[in-house]
Amino acid sequence: MSRTPVYSLSHGGPNIMYDTDHPAFQRLQEIGKEITTKVKPKAVVVFSAHWQAERDGQIEINSAETTDLIYDFSGFPKNYYKEQFPNVGSKDIAAQVIEAVQAANINIKPVKRGLDHGVWASFKVAAPKAFDPEENPLNVPIVQTSLFSSEDPHQHYRLGQAVAKLREQNIQIIVSGMAVHNLRDLRFTYGGSEPLPYTASFDAALKKAVESSPGDRERMMADLLKRPDARQAHPTFDHLLPIHVGAGAAGEDLGTRLWTLGEGSLSWAQYRFGEVAV
């Protein structure tokens, strides 16, 4: 049975929209082009590091069709807060997500919430050949779903398993975070591009876990949070947990690291689970 692959994006900050010379800019473009020209989904369901549910034990989903973007960042030039990314939600797609999640005994609450920068900034980068609002829009509904409020990797893996069947309906699942994300240590790396030791070690461990056999993957990915370098690579796990959702949604499909770049206290690794149907 044909099914869409699952993509895990390292999205960076909103400045990636303007940093056209950054290697990650090109890689996000390539992924965007692959999605619009080869996968050609009818809708996108996306999970971002920047949305955790308000209540324990449940998740939230945007069920509104029209919302405003969320500019969930500070200290950037004024033009950043005027950026636009035209998009539309879908009550029908949201209802399918709700049905799938409830079937797995997960509580889910419909809300009205716009896309955060973990979604719209990285999607906007995936241009000019893909996702560009003017030249080649994604042109399908985008439905964002939250993470849990917890840092439980198994809980997020099961969330991915719950929505996995949507892939058989030509719905694209994208998760957006960072492979390594320590903003506190950025001050130690200004002016240099070499990865800090924990960036390199955690990035390698993440690759090993994601590319492990599906039968071992949940355990190996959960063990990442127990590593001695885990809290250096991720002082909080909000940017790591999206890939656990993606791995759960992958089912028996293998994970592949498409590209990585360790840069100070950040890693830009991009992953795909499954293959693009020919």
N, C-alpha and C positions, 0 to 999 in steps of 0.2 A: 504494500500500500504506500502510495506517495505521501510524503509529509515534508513540511518546511524544516529547514535546519534551525537551530537556536544560536543566536549571536550574543556574546558577552563583550560589551564595550568598556574600555577605560576612557572616561570622557574628559578628564581634566577640568580646568576652570573655564569660565566663560571667555577668557582671553584667547582660547584656542580658535575661536571664530575668526580672529584677526591675525593669528600667528601662522600665516600661510606657508612659511618656510620651515615650520616645525615638522619633523618626519611623521608625527601622529596625524597631522592634518591630512596628508596624502593617504595614509592607511584608512582613516575614517571615510575618505572619499571612495576608496576602492570597495570597502564593505557596502557603502550605500549604493554604489553602482551595481554591485552583485545582487543586492536585494531587489532593486527596481527593474533590472534588465534580465535577470535569470530566475530568481525566486518568484517574483511578481505576485505577492500575497494580496488577498482581498481585504486584509486588516492587519493592524499591529497591536499586540498587547505588550506593554512595556512595564518593567519594574525598575525603579531608580533608588539609588542610595539615599536620596534626599526626601524620601517619604516613608516614615514609620507610622503605623496606626496609633491612634491615641489611647486605645484600651488594650490591655493585655489579652491575649488569646483570640484576637480577631484581626482581620485585615480590612482595608477599605478600598473602594474602587470608584473612580469617576464615572458616573452614569449620565452626566450631562453632555449634550452635543456641542454646546458653545460655551467656552470659558476663556478667561484672560490668562496670559502667561504669568508665571510666578518668577520674579526677579530675586531669587533667594541667595543673594550675595551682596557684599558691601565693599566699599573702598575702590570701586572701579570708576572710570570716566563716565560722564553723564550719558554719552551715546549708547553705552551698554544697556541702559535702562529704557531705551527707545527701540531696541531691537524687536523685530516681529518674526513670528514663525506661524503663518496661517495653518490652522489645523481644525479638524472636526472630530468629535467623539462619535459614539454609536450606542444607543440604548440596546439595540439587538445584540451587538458583540458583548457589551457589558453583561447582558442577561445570560449569555452563553458561559462567560467566565463565572458568574455567580452560581449557575447551575452546576458547573464542574467542581467548583470549590466546595459547595454545600454537600455534594455527593461524597466528598472525602471527609465530611464531618468537620469542616473548618468554617467558623463564623465569619461572615463578610457583610460589610455595611456599605450600601450605595451612598455616595456623597457627591457634591459638586466641587471640583478642584481642578485648577489649570495645570498645565505641564510645568514642571520645575526645570532648572537649567541642566540637570543631569540627563534630561531628555531633549529639550528643544535646542540647546547649544550644540550638542554632538550631532543631532539630526541635521542642523543647519550647516554644519561643516561638511557633511556628506554631499557636497556640491562641487562643481556646477553640473555634473552629469547625473546626480541623483539627489533626491530630497529637496532640490532647490525650489523655492516657492514659485519662481517665475519660469526657469528654463525647463525643469523636469521634476515637477512636484511628486511627492510620494503618492498623493492623490487617493489615499485610502484612509479610513478612520483610524485614529490612534486612541487607544484606551489605556490609561495608566492605572496600575494597581499598586497598592502599598506593600511594603514589607510588614512583618510583625514588629511589635515594639521590643521584642526580646533579641538576645544575641545567640539564640539556640540554632546551630547549623542544621540539626535534624528537622526541626520545625520548618525551616525554610526549604530544605530539600523536599519535604513532603508537599509543600505548597507547589513546587515545580512539578512534582509527580501528578498533582491534582489537575493542573492545566495542560498536561502533556498532550491529551487527546485533541486539543484544539488545533494542533499542528496538522492533523489529518483533514482538517476543513480549510486548509490553505490560509491559516492565520499565523502570522509571523510573531514569534516570541523573542523579545530583545530584553536583555538585562544590562543595566548600566551602573558601573561603579569605578573602582580602580584596583589594579592588581596589587599595588603598594601605595599607601596613602598616609603620609605623616607630614602634615602641614607645619607642625611645631618645629621640625628639624630643617625646614627650608632655609632658615636663616644661616645654617651652617654650610649651605651648598651654593649660595648666590655666587654667580660668576663662573661656576664650574658645572660640568655635565656628567662627571663620573658618579656612578651609583654608590651610595653608602653600603657598607658590608651587609647590613640586614636587608637592603633592597635586593641585592643580588641573590642572597641565600633564600629569601622568602619567595622571590620570583621563580627560582628553580624548583622549589618545593611545590608551589602552586601548579606549575607545568606538570610535574610528575603526578600529582593527585588528579588533575583534570584529565590527563591522558591515560590514566590507569584503566583497567578493565571495568566495565559497568558494574560488575558484581562487587568490586572492591572500592568503587569511587566514593560512595557516601561516607564510608568509614575513613578513607584517606583524606577526604576534604574536611571532615569534622576534626580530624587530628591536627589539621593546620592551625586551628585556634589554640592548641595546647603547646605549640612550639615555643622554645625560649625566645625566639625573635618575633613572635606574633604581635605582641603589643608595641614593639618598635615599628614594625611594618604597618600596623593598624592600631593606633591608640584606642580607637573605637572600631567596632567591626561593621559599621554601617556600609562602608564601601566594599567590603569583602562578601557580605551575605548575598548580594544579588547573583553572584556566580553560583552560589549554592542552589538558588532557585532555578537558574539555567541548567545546571547539571541534573537536577531532579526532573526537569522537563525533557531532558534528552532521552530518557528511557534507556534502551539498549544501544543507542547510537554513541559512537566514540567521540571524545573531545579532541580538538586539535588547536594548538597555539598557532595562530596565523602570523603573529609578529610580536616582538617585544622591544622595549627600550627602557632600560633603567636610567633614571635621571635624578641624581641626588637622592631625595627621600621619597621619590615617586617611581612607579613602574606603569608603563602604558600598554601592557600586554593585552592583545585582542584575541579572542577565542571564538571558535565555532564548534558546535556539536552537530554531528550529522553532515551529510553531503548535500550539495545542490543537485537536484534532479536534472538530468540531461534531457 
